Amino acid sequence: MRATVVVLLAGFALAACGGGRSTGYTVSDVKAAYFKARDGGPAMQGYFQNPDDHAHSNYVPFGGLEVCPLAQRASYTAPGLVANAIEPAAAEPVQQFVVAPKSPDDFRTPTITQGALVFGTSAIAESGMNAVGSGMEKCPTSYEVRGGPSPILGTYGASSRPVEIAGWKGVLQQIAHTFPPGQDDVYYEDLAHVVVRRANVILYLDVTHQKIIGERADASATAERALKTVLKRLG
């Protein structure tokens, strides 16, 4: 009888340690799981993004989540004001990690940017994820940016769909950015933005690169492949 009790207690202990992340994820867990340069191949480099280096053309707070890129600069038709980002309460941001081509002139190979928000409870994280979904739903399917630095000018076509990978649920947003006539008549920008949640973490991953006009967009497929690598490490 005593042996049976010991075996049962050992089983419960193992379930508590490995059964579904009941205690949640930490900032260290997320950083260790990030998609690395070695995952992308020898032509890639990886580095942590300085939180103080903000993109002024499309500012997203360190603790924020993008839901409609450059909406704050855009002209669009919508029932109300569309925000480019939301900032959930009570989140601990995880420093972004970028995997990019080593060559500064390589715009064709995808650049991957990852980040996350860690919350004290799963309920707070779920509330934040609901806000992400709501924000993406409000993003117009087409909008135009007419002011700002030349690389962001042009027309944006956006679509989104639910995504679920290994128990993580969220939204994948695909964006095609075409430049104004005469600025670049060869390439368009292919972007994907995926945000998923499980337990107390909201994880996001962005992919951007240029495609020749007429080529099929594949940033969303790249984003899903990279995300699967990250989620496999997180468990």
Residue frames as qw, qx, qy, qz and C-alpha x, y, z in Angstrom:
[[0.000, 0.885, 0.465, 0.000, 0.00, 0.00, 0.00],
 [0.315, -0.788, 0.106, 0.519, 2.82, 2.38, 0.94],
 [0.413, -0.134, 0.596, 0.676, 4.57, 1.68, -2.37],
 [0.225, 0.625, 0.668, 0.335, 1.35, 2.41, -4.26],
 [0.124, -0.936, -0.247, 0.219, 0.97, 5.77, -2.52],
 [0.392, -0.578, 0.341, 0.629, 4.58, 6.70, -3.34],
 [0.369, 0.178, 0.690, 0.597, 4.05, 5.83, -7.00],
 [0.091, 0.806, 0.565, 0.151, 0.86, 7.88, -7.13],
 [0.240, -0.887, -0.043, 0.393, 2.51, 10.88, -5.50],
 [0.422, -0.323, 0.509, 0.677, 5.42, 10.66, -7.96],
 [0.293, 0.463, 0.699, 0.460, 2.95, 10.61, -10.82],
 [0.042, -0.923, -0.377, 0.066, 1.18, 13.72, -9.51],
 [0.366, -0.717, 0.190, 0.562, 4.52, 15.50, -9.16],
 [0.397, -0.019, 0.629, 0.668, 5.47, 14.74, -12.74],
 [0.163, 0.703, 0.630, 0.288, 2.10, 15.96, -13.97],
 [0.185, -0.920, -0.195, 0.284, 2.52, 19.20, -12.04],
 [0.386, -0.556, 0.373, 0.634, 5.99, 19.80, -13.51],
 [0.165, -0.139, 0.696, 0.685, 5.26, 18.92, -17.12],
 [0.180, 0.494, 0.846, 0.090, 1.52, 19.05, -17.57],
 [0.144, 0.770, 0.519, 0.343, 0.43, 22.05, -19.54],
 [0.290, 0.310, -0.128, 0.897, 2.40, 24.91, -18.02],
 [0.370, -0.732, -0.571, -0.025, 0.07, 25.43, -15.06],
 [0.441, -0.646, -0.155, 0.603, 2.49, 27.95, -13.57],
 [0.340, 0.926, 0.079, -0.143, 2.86, 29.89, -16.82],
 [0.759, 0.387, 0.006, 0.524, 5.83, 31.11, -18.84],
 [0.420, -0.734, -0.018, 0.534, 8.62, 33.50, -17.88],
 [0.280, 0.897, -0.223, -0.257, 10.56, 36.14, -19.78],
 [0.243, -0.546, 0.775, 0.205, 13.56, 33.77, -19.80],
 [0.628, 0.224, 0.745, -0.005, 11.43, 30.99, -21.30],
 [0.533, 0.801, 0.224, -0.154, 10.41, 33.23, -24.19],
 [0.083, 0.857, -0.456, -0.226, 13.92, 34.52, -24.91],
 [0.419, -0.336, 0.832, 0.140, 15.32, 30.98, -24.94],
 [0.603, 0.375, 0.704, -0.019, 12.63, 29.89, -27.43],
 [0.302, 0.781, -0.088, -0.540, 13.05, 32.71, -29.94],
 [0.835, 0.508, 0.139, 0.158, 13.71, 31.89, -33.60],
 [0.506, -0.650, 0.308, 0.476, 17.50, 32.14, -33.98],
 [0.288, 0.725, -0.440, -0.446, 19.83, 33.07, -36.82],
 [0.156, -0.278, 0.933, 0.166, 20.93, 29.43, -37.10],
 [0.505, 0.399, 0.725, -0.247, 17.29, 28.50, -37.77],
 [0.471, 0.794, 0.089, -0.374, 17.30, 30.79, -40.80],
 [0.865, 0.390, 0.088, 0.302, 20.61, 29.64, -42.29],
 [0.675, -0.200, 0.011, 0.710, 24.18, 30.91, -42.70],
 [0.239, 0.466, 0.251, 0.814, 23.17, 34.12, -44.48],
 [0.382, -0.789, -0.330, -0.351, 21.25, 35.35, -41.40],
 [0.276, 0.230, -0.537, 0.763, 22.23, 37.27, -38.29],
 [0.463, -0.669, -0.567, -0.124, 20.37, 37.67, -34.99],
 [0.250, 0.177, -0.370, 0.877, 20.33, 40.47, -32.43],
 [0.158, -0.648, -0.660, 0.346, 18.23, 41.89, -29.63],
 [0.133, 0.711, 0.293, 0.625, 16.51, 45.13, -30.54],
 [0.205, -0.025, -0.420, 0.884, 17.27, 48.13, -28.33],
 [0.025, -0.678, -0.723, 0.132, 13.92, 49.10, -26.71],
 [0.087, -0.714, -0.106, 0.686, 14.91, 52.78, -27.02],
 [0.085, -0.188, 0.608, 0.767, 15.28, 52.52, -30.80],
 [0.461, 0.522, 0.591, -0.407, 11.75, 53.40, -31.84],
 [0.294, 0.295, 0.629, 0.656, 10.55, 53.51, -35.43],
 [0.093, 0.377, 0.256, -0.885, 9.18, 57.04, -35.48],
 [0.321, 0.071, -0.539, -0.775, 7.39, 56.40, -38.76],
 [0.705, -0.273, -0.529, -0.386, 5.31, 53.66, -37.10],
 [0.064, -0.428, 0.663, -0.611, 5.68, 54.05, -33.35],
 [0.785, -0.341, -0.468, -0.220, 4.56, 51.08, -31.23],
 [0.414, -0.738, 0.402, -0.351, 5.23, 51.30, -27.46],
 [0.147, 0.408, -0.892, 0.130, 7.65, 48.74, -26.01],
 [0.274, 0.085, 0.868, -0.405, 4.72, 47.20, -24.15],
 [0.579, 0.402, 0.078, -0.705, 2.35, 47.49, -27.09],
 [0.533, 0.135, 0.810, 0.206, 1.03, 45.16, -29.80],
 [0.160, 0.259, -0.411, -0.859, 0.58, 46.25, -33.40],
 [0.484, 0.378, 0.747, -0.256, -2.90, 45.66, -34.84],
 [0.541, 0.763, 0.345, 0.078, -3.02, 47.82, -37.99],
 [0.618, -0.177, 0.151, 0.751, 0.38, 49.00, -39.30],
 [0.198, 0.006, 0.198, 0.960, 0.61, 52.75, -39.93],
 [0.054, -0.691, -0.702, -0.166, -3.11, 53.29, -39.37],
 [0.255, -0.756, -0.257, 0.545, -2.27, 56.49, -37.48],
 [0.137, -0.444, 0.367, 0.806, -0.84, 57.92, -40.73],
 [0.205, 0.187, 0.854, 0.440, -3.39, 56.46, -43.13],
 [0.455, 0.147, -0.073, -0.875, -6.36, 57.63, -45.13],
 [0.067, -0.116, -0.986, -0.097, -9.19, 55.12, -45.00],
 [0.543, -0.298, -0.245, -0.746, -12.93, 54.61, -44.88],
 [0.393, -0.146, -0.860, 0.290, -14.06, 53.22, -41.52],
 [0.376, -0.746, -0.505, -0.215, -16.86, 53.82, -38.98],
 [0.458, -0.888, 0.022, 0.042, -14.39, 55.21, -36.44],
 [0.050, 0.837, -0.543, 0.033, -10.78, 55.89, -35.61],
 [0.976, 0.064, -0.191, 0.086, -8.46, 52.93, -36.18],
 [0.421, -0.808, 0.407, 0.063, -5.44, 52.54, -33.91],
 [0.584, 0.559, -0.588, -0.019, -2.14, 51.17, -35.19],
 [0.445, 0.139, -0.808, 0.359, -1.41, 49.49, -31.83],
 [0.645, -0.661, -0.201, -0.327, -2.88, 48.66, -28.44],
 [0.207, 0.472, -0.673, 0.532, -1.11, 48.62, -25.07],
 [0.715, -0.423, -0.538, -0.139, -2.50, 45.97, -22.69],
 [0.367, -0.766, 0.304, -0.431, -2.33, 46.69, -18.97],
 [0.726, -0.500, 0.445, -0.158, -0.18, 44.79, -16.47],
 [0.933, 0.337, -0.034, 0.121, 2.19, 43.29, -19.05],
 [0.482, -0.662, 0.426, 0.385, 5.93, 42.72, -18.81],
 [0.664, 0.694, -0.199, -0.195, 7.41, 43.20, -22.30],
 [0.841, -0.189, 0.367, 0.349, 10.05, 40.78, -23.56],
 [0.062, -0.679, 0.394, 0.616, 12.88, 42.39, -25.52],
 [0.791, 0.553, 0.017, -0.263, 12.45, 41.94, -29.26],
 [0.548, -0.350, 0.650, 0.393, 14.79, 39.64, -31.16],
 [0.567, 0.696, -0.128, -0.421, 15.45, 40.17, -34.86],
 [0.677, -0.086, 0.634, 0.364, 16.69, 37.65, -37.40],
 [0.424, 0.840, 0.003, -0.337, 17.73, 39.43, -40.60],
 [0.844, 0.445, -0.009, 0.301, 19.97, 38.97, -43.64],
 [0.631, -0.441, 0.058, 0.635, 23.64, 39.76, -43.02],
 [0.343, 0.215, 0.370, 0.836, 23.74, 41.78, -46.23],
 [0.092, 0.489, 0.350, -0.794, 22.21, 45.24, -45.76],
 [0.296, 0.306, -0.413, -0.805, 21.24, 45.24, -49.45],
 [0.166, -0.134, -0.956, -0.200, 19.22, 42.02, -49.22],
 [0.432, 0.022, 0.244, -0.868, 15.56, 43.01, -49.12],
 [0.669, 0.064, -0.558, -0.487, 14.31, 39.80, -50.69],
 [0.482, -0.063, -0.835, 0.257, 15.16, 37.48, -47.78],
 [0.476, -0.729, -0.379, -0.314, 12.58, 37.74, -44.98],
 [0.111, 0.362, -0.550, 0.744, 13.42, 39.65, -41.82],
 [0.588, -0.483, -0.640, -0.106, 11.78, 38.20, -38.69],
 [0.052, -0.423, 0.413, -0.805, 11.04, 40.26, -35.59],
 [0.585, -0.387, -0.712, -0.037, 9.76, 38.57, -32.44],
 [0.076, -0.341, 0.447, -0.824, 8.53, 39.79, -29.10],
 [0.465, -0.412, -0.782, -0.051, 6.12, 38.95, -26.32],
 [0.332, -0.538, 0.228, -0.740, 4.18, 40.21, -23.33],
 [0.443, -0.116, -0.854, 0.247, 4.22, 38.19, -20.12],
 [0.453, -0.555, -0.088, -0.692, 1.29, 38.63, -17.73],
 [0.240, -0.353, 0.728, -0.537, 0.75, 37.73, -14.10],
 [0.572, 0.152, 0.732, -0.339, -2.27, 35.55, -14.89],
 [0.252, 0.195, 0.820, 0.475, -3.81, 33.78, -17.86],
 [0.128, 0.773, 0.607, -0.131, -7.02, 35.78, -17.43],
 [0.041, -0.822, 0.075, 0.563, -5.22, 39.10, -17.92],
 [0.220, -0.282, 0.712, 0.604, -3.40, 37.69, -20.95],
 [0.244, 0.460, 0.830, 0.201, -6.70, 36.51, -22.43],
 [0.091, 0.870, 0.340, -0.346, -8.15, 39.99, -22.01],
 [0.119, -0.666, 0.391, 0.624, -5.16, 41.44, -23.85],
 [0.247, -0.002, 0.846, 0.473, -5.53, 38.92, -26.67],
 [0.227, 0.689, 0.686, -0.059, -9.21, 39.80, -27.02],
 [0.034, 0.864, 0.017, -0.501, -8.17, 43.43, -27.49],
 [0.213, -0.376, 0.678, 0.595, -5.73, 42.36, -30.22],
 [0.262, 0.341, 0.863, 0.266, -8.46, 40.51, -32.09],
 [0.137, 0.839, 0.463, -0.250, -10.81, 43.47, -31.80],
 [0.088, -0.758, 0.245, 0.598, -8.13, 45.87, -33.05],
 [0.226, -0.171, 0.785, 0.550, -7.30, 43.73, -36.07],
 [0.265, 0.563, 0.781, 0.055, -10.96, 43.40, -36.97],
 [0.097, 0.893, 0.225, -0.378, -11.17, 47.20, -37.21],
 [0.298, -0.454, 0.495, 0.679, -8.17, 47.42, -39.54],
 [0.615, 0.593, -0.013, -0.520, -9.41, 48.45, -43.03],
 [0.874, 0.154, 0.416, 0.197, -8.85, 45.96, -45.83],
 [0.580, 0.451, 0.193, 0.650, -7.33, 48.79, -47.88],
 [0.212, -0.935, -0.134, 0.252, -5.78, 52.10, -46.85],
 [0.612, 0.612, -0.009, 0.501, -3.27, 54.62, -48.14],
 [0.525, -0.654, -0.061, 0.541, -0.35, 56.37, -46.49],
 [0.463, 0.800, 0.178, 0.337, 0.39, 59.67, -48.22],
 [0.036, -0.907, 0.273, -0.319, 2.66, 61.37, -45.70],
 [0.774, -0.542, 0.319, 0.066, 5.93, 60.38, -44.04],
 [0.270, -0.543, 0.692, 0.392, 9.23, 58.84, -45.12],
 [0.533, 0.392, -0.489, -0.569, 9.21, 57.47, -48.67],
 [0.170, 0.143, -0.975, -0.033, 9.59, 53.76, -47.66],
 [0.188, 0.291, 0.827, -0.442, 6.17, 53.78, -45.95],
 [0.405, 0.377, -0.049, -0.832, 4.21, 55.62, -48.66],
 [0.254, 0.079, -0.838, -0.476, 1.71, 53.78, -50.78],
 [0.737, -0.183, -0.172, -0.628, -1.30, 51.52, -50.58],
 [0.123, -0.249, 0.911, -0.305, -1.78, 48.76, -48.00],
 [0.734, -0.126, -0.424, -0.515, -4.07, 45.77, -48.41],
 [0.148, -0.326, 0.807, -0.470, -4.74, 43.88, -45.19],
 [0.787, -0.192, -0.410, -0.419, -6.52, 40.66, -44.31],
 [0.193, -0.423, 0.768, -0.440, -6.58, 38.51, -41.18],
 [0.794, -0.111, -0.504, -0.322, -7.63, 35.03, -40.14],
 [0.730, -0.573, 0.296, -0.227, -7.67, 32.95, -36.96],
 [0.578, 0.460, -0.666, 0.108, -4.68, 30.71, -36.35],
 [0.783, -0.510, 0.271, -0.231, -4.05, 27.87, -33.91],
 [0.637, 0.475, -0.586, 0.157, -0.70, 26.11, -33.53],
 [0.536, 0.058, -0.733, 0.415, 0.15, 23.59, -30.81],
 [0.380, -0.613, -0.630, 0.288, -2.48, 24.93, -28.44],
 [0.166, -0.372, -0.060, 0.911, -1.59, 28.59, -29.04],
 [0.266, 0.695, 0.648, 0.163, -4.48, 30.60, -30.49],
 [0.141, -0.575, -0.021, 0.806, -4.54, 34.00, -32.12],
 [0.519, 0.799, 0.218, -0.211, -4.71, 35.96, -35.36],
 [0.575, -0.099, 0.438, 0.684, -2.51, 36.08, -38.46],
 [0.281, 0.863, 0.142, -0.395, -2.57, 39.33, -40.42],
 [0.645, 0.133, 0.457, 0.598, -1.27, 39.48, -43.99],
 [0.104, 0.878, 0.082, -0.460, -0.41, 42.82, -45.60],
 [0.655, 0.332, 0.362, 0.574, 0.65, 43.79, -49.11],
 [0.115, -0.825, -0.044, 0.551, 2.26, 47.22, -49.49],
 [0.621, 0.490, 0.356, 0.498, 2.58, 48.69, -52.97],
 [0.337, -0.392, -0.017, 0.856, 4.58, 51.86, -53.49],
 [0.343, 0.764, 0.172, -0.519, 3.29, 55.00, -55.24],
 [0.770, 0.568, 0.215, 0.197, 3.65, 55.04, -59.05],
 [0.401, 0.823, -0.229, 0.332, 7.19, 55.94, -60.05],
 [0.411, -0.744, 0.476, -0.225, 8.71, 55.20, -56.65],
 [0.261, -0.311, 0.911, 0.078, 9.17, 51.47, -57.19],
 [0.739, 0.291, -0.147, -0.589, 7.53, 49.75, -60.14],
 [0.508, 0.318, -0.799, -0.045, 9.37, 46.44, -59.64],
 [0.315, -0.045, -0.866, 0.385, 8.84, 45.40, -56.03],
 [0.525, -0.610, -0.153, -0.573, 6.10, 45.34, -53.43],
 [0.067, -0.399, 0.748, -0.526, 6.45, 44.71, -49.70],
 [0.723, -0.229, -0.601, -0.253, 5.09, 41.41, -48.41],
 [0.107, -0.400, 0.609, -0.677, 4.37, 41.46, -44.66],
 [0.664, -0.367, -0.623, -0.189, 2.83, 39.13, -42.11],
 [0.154, -0.427, 0.507, -0.732, 2.03, 39.76, -38.46],
 [0.682, -0.283, -0.654, -0.167, 0.95, 36.89, -36.21],
 [0.230, -0.442, 0.507, -0.703, -0.10, 37.23, -32.57],
 [0.711, -0.205, -0.652, -0.167, -0.91, 34.18, -30.43],
 [0.365, -0.557, 0.454, -0.592, -1.63, 33.47, -26.78],
 [0.770, -0.183, -0.611, -0.010, -1.33, 30.55, -24.41],
 [0.601, -0.443, -0.472, 0.468, -1.50, 30.64, -20.61],
 [0.246, -0.848, -0.188, 0.430, -0.01, 33.95, -19.42],
 [0.347, -0.376, 0.416, 0.752, 1.90, 34.94, -22.59],
 [0.588, 0.763, 0.198, -0.180, 1.04, 36.82, -25.77],
 [0.556, -0.290, 0.511, 0.587, 3.69, 36.15, -28.41],
 [0.532, 0.792, 0.106, -0.280, 4.05, 38.01, -31.70],
 [0.591, -0.182, 0.552, 0.560, 6.17, 37.47, -34.80],
 [0.409, 0.810, 0.026, -0.419, 6.52, 39.77, -37.82],
 [0.662, 0.025, 0.546, 0.512, 7.89, 38.91, -41.25],
 [0.336, 0.867, 0.050, -0.364, 8.74, 41.44, -43.96],
 [0.489, -0.222, 0.581, 0.612, 10.51, 41.26, -47.31],
 [0.377, 0.555, -0.181, -0.719, 10.16, 42.45, -50.88],
 [0.634, 0.232, 0.725, 0.136, 8.67, 40.48, -53.73],
 [0.057, -0.068, 0.530, 0.843, 8.65, 41.21, -57.45],
 [0.536, 0.262, 0.178, -0.783, 5.26, 42.50, -58.53],
 [0.749, 0.229, -0.446, -0.433, 3.32, 39.47, -59.77],
 [0.369, 0.169, -0.878, 0.254, 5.03, 37.04, -57.40],
 [0.635, -0.539, -0.489, -0.258, 2.79, 35.34, -54.89],
 [0.270, -0.698, 0.399, -0.530, 3.01, 36.58, -51.31],
 [0.805, -0.078, -0.583, 0.079, 4.46, 34.06, -48.86],
 [0.019, 0.492, -0.510, 0.705, 5.26, 36.06, -45.71],
 [0.730, -0.341, 0.174, -0.567, 2.38, 34.45, -43.82],
 [0.967, 0.048, -0.250, 0.006, 3.69, 30.95, -44.59],
 [0.502, 0.417, -0.490, 0.578, 7.16, 32.01, -43.43],
 [0.314, -0.495, 0.359, -0.726, 5.67, 33.45, -40.24],
 [0.899, -0.236, 0.015, -0.370, 3.85, 30.22, -39.44],
 [0.872, 0.198, -0.372, 0.248, 6.96, 28.10, -40.02],
 [0.263, 0.455, -0.485, 0.699, 9.10, 30.32, -37.79],
 [0.539, -0.441, 0.231, -0.680, 6.39, 30.43, -35.14],
 [0.957, -0.109, -0.216, -0.157, 6.18, 26.64, -35.04],
 [0.652, 0.288, -0.489, 0.503, 9.89, 26.54, -34.22],
 [0.088, -0.439, 0.399, -0.800, 9.39, 28.98, -31.34],
 [0.740, -0.306, 0.071, -0.595, 6.32, 27.21, -29.95],
 [0.907, 0.040, -0.415, 0.060, 7.99, 23.81, -30.09],
 [0.433, 0.288, -0.538, 0.663, 10.74, 25.16, -27.84],
 [0.327, -0.368, 0.285, -0.822, 8.26, 26.78, -25.48],
 [0.137, -0.112, -0.975, 0.133, 6.16, 23.63, -25.16]]
